[in-house]
Amino acid sequence: MPDISMCANALCPSKNYCYRFTAKPSEFCQSYAGFSPEDNETSCSYFYPNKKCRYCDLENGLHKMGCETRKINL
């Protein structure tokens, strides 16, 4: 059970990468809020990363070989 206010904003562009949206809610008592990003932002100030990569959707620091985060910048 997450001891946080979960996000109920299904239109947020960062919902799949935010723990507030993806955590498993308590079945007995869970608080929700309608957090939303400011204009031209991809996440709000309450964004809580869930360790899922935005580019390849793998979790826990793992990445696919073609993932943007694995590319070396020279």
N, C-alpha and C positions, 0 to 999 in steps of 0.2 A: 504494500500500500504506500503510495507516495504521500509524503507529508508536505504537500505543496498545493497551491491552487492550480488546477489544471486548466488548459486553454480549450475554449470551445469554438475557436475561430477556424472553421473548415476551409476558409478562403485564403488563409495565410500562405504565402509562397514558401515559407520555411517549416511548415507543419510536420513534414516527414523527418526533419532533422532536429526537432525540438522535443525534449523530454516532457515538457508540459502538455504536449499534444499526444505523444505516443506511449506514455506510461500506462500501465494497467491500473485503472481506478479502483478504489475500495468499493466493495459491493454494499457496504453499510452506510458510509458517510463520506462523501467526497465533495470538495468545493470546486467550483468552476468560475472562470472569469472570461470576458471577451477581450483578451489582449489583441492589439492590432498594431502593425508597423506604421510609422510615419510615412508620409508621401515619399515616393521614390526610394524607399528602403526595402530590403529583403527580409529583415527580421525586426522585432520590437526590442525595447530595452529590457524586457523580461525573458528574452531568449535563453534557453537552458539546453546546451548541446547534448545530444544523446549518443555521440561518438559514431554517428553514421555518416559516411562520406557523401558529400553532395554530388560528386561526379560519377561514382561507380556503385553506390548504395551498399557497399560492404561495411561491416561494423568492426569495432574494437581495434582500430588502427590498421586494418588490412585493406589492401587496394588491388584492383585488377592491374595487369601489366600495362594496359593502355590508359590508365587513369591519369588525369591532368596533374594530380599531386605527385606522381612518380616521375614526371618528366624533369630532366636536368636542365637548368638554365645556365648557359655559359656566358 
